[in-house]
Amino acid sequence: MVNKKELIKLKKSAVDIFKYLNTLKQLDSSSIVITRNRNNKLTKALTKTLVSFENDTKYKNRNTVMNLIAQLEGTENRIALARREYNETCKKNKKTDLQYLTNENSGAVQVQF
């Protein structure tokens, strides 16, 4: 069952990450780690919520939910591409301490219920 309070909490987490990034004056390795940890936590929670949507018979066959899932998959692909491009820029500029680690970006998100 999808919980509206959980959705509100997820939205707040996403907004908090956005606000944090907007307050940064300079990227450094600690801000990358903080952002990565917050993003990973949000991704796991979103994945768990999406699984709930997919398994809830009330929502399963609704076009809006299926469209949302398709949009999120597209967003995940764009984020993965942006990470690869960002890492390449870091390599070119010899700022490897600012990279997202490759092994953290590969594979599916692990979610425990």
Residue pairs with C-beta under 8 A, 6 or more apart in sequence:
1 52
1 56
2 49
2 52
2 53
2 56
2 59
6 45
6 49
7 49
9 45
10 42
10 45
10 46
10 49
13 38
13 41
13 42
13 45
14 42
16 38
17 35
17 38
17 39
17 42
20 34
20 35
20 38
21 35
24 31
27 98
28 97
28 98
29 97
29 98
32 98
32 99
32 100
36 100
36 104
40 104
40 109
43 109
44 109
44 110
44 111
46 72
47 109
47 111
48 111
48 113
50 69
50 72
51 111
53 59
53 60
53 65
53 68
53 69
54 60
54 65
54 69
59 65
80 105
83 100
83 105
86 99
86 100
87 99
87 100
87 102
90 96
90 98
90 99
91 99
